[in-house]
């Protein structure tokens, strides 16, 4: 079974310049695995060296962030659309009076999601 | 790829940076890619979600990204990149900027020193994610010749 995956503009150059592709899979993890097998250059932009989805990469099933569903195990069906949605982050160097949160963006996004789910 | 903007848009970003000082401002760069150049039409200021550390971090949440993307699409524009300020730090990308960057997007960085706007530079993430490359910027006054600036 194939589902449609929307590719954001910055990643299209690594996905045959397509804005969407059809990819096989029963869960989000399976779809992303098959997507990055087909387009190997996508992998380093979606996953860290440790093989985890980067903290600033968000996956939506239709209009819902999969963090609020079943994460990578979220089931998909043929009529679903998966979107890769960027979080945009950055900032200046760490300095006096400007503490960086320990754990960085991953922890912050986790805290944000937990707050939103309450 | 060169990035083109009018001076009035540069001044809007400077006003954003001054207004948010000593915290970082952030927003989207909306426009079109034309003949291998990115041409800025408008900026879209967005909320900096880093409540824990807004003086040296910014975060645009995915729902704000989606909202901005919809607005861009409704106006026939694309997201060309993002701007943010570095309060009391040079307009150069930090390692944190690079680690969280996306390819293709232009990252404009405005230095704001003691509440006053200073340099603004443009950067692109390299293909292998190892570095930021300076992007050529051209700034125009309406009807006058272009002035070149780059992030070197």
Interface residues (C-beta under 8 A of the other chain):
Chain A: X8 X9 X10 X11 X13 X14 X44 X45 X55 X56 X58 X60 X65 X85 X86 X87 X88 X89 X90 X91 X92 X93 X94 X95 X97 X98 X99 X100 X101 X104 X105 X108 X112
Chain B: X24 X26 X49 X50 X52 X53 X55 X56 X57 X58 X59 X60 X61 X62 X65 X66 X78 X79 X82 X84 X86 X87 X88 X89 X93 X94 X95 X96 X97 X100 X101 X102 X103 X104 X105 X107 X128 X129
